Amino acid sequence: MFVKNIMIPKHECIIAQADETLNDALDRLEKHQIDGLPVLNGDKYVGIITRFNIYEGFFHSGKQKDNYLTSTIVSDVTSHGDKFLLGGELFEKTLLDLKDFPLLAIVDDHNTFQGVVTRSDVLSSFESAFGVNRPGVRIAFTSIETEGRIARLSEIAHQFHEHIISLVTFDETDKLVRRIVMKIEKKDNISRFTKKLEEHGFRILSIQED
């Protein structure tokens, strides 16, 4: 999945213009209970303003709070003007970029603002990949790293009419053993299903219902 698939489009974004006062921007952050806003100059991306930017600027300003918020404009404390995405990146690549930052802007080739991807959206996508929000049975197991193992796993699941909610593999290295976590809908044949998996060389590590 690409970043553009989880992008919040421009018309749904809450933004700040570069020439607005910090007071206006902070009001918007408070009203919508968010941590950051993309900053635009017209429709061109300038950077990001966050609560941290505003508070840090106040600390170094030497001004009274009200004077600082009403006399300082957004562009004075904007950051990350050179940090943006073009939409074609794989969404999982953004996780490290968003680890310590609430959002990243997406722009076109002319630096025109297109939308944002937020840390919350990326984490929600990972939750979906793991089936976090759907009840079921999570089975963790290992398998020898040989060709066709995932296909064989799917065949066994099909034989038992299992509904697979999520399937995630780990250890994408040159190791000979791969860890796999499969989440399936709860049925009364879990023990027979896992026994069949073991008969075909899958080593069960844990079974957990959630």
Summary of the structure (lengths in Angstrom):
residues: 210
radius of gyration: 23.8
end to end distance: 26.3
largest distance: 73.3
contacts: 599
relative contact order: 0.14
helix: 37%
strand: 31%
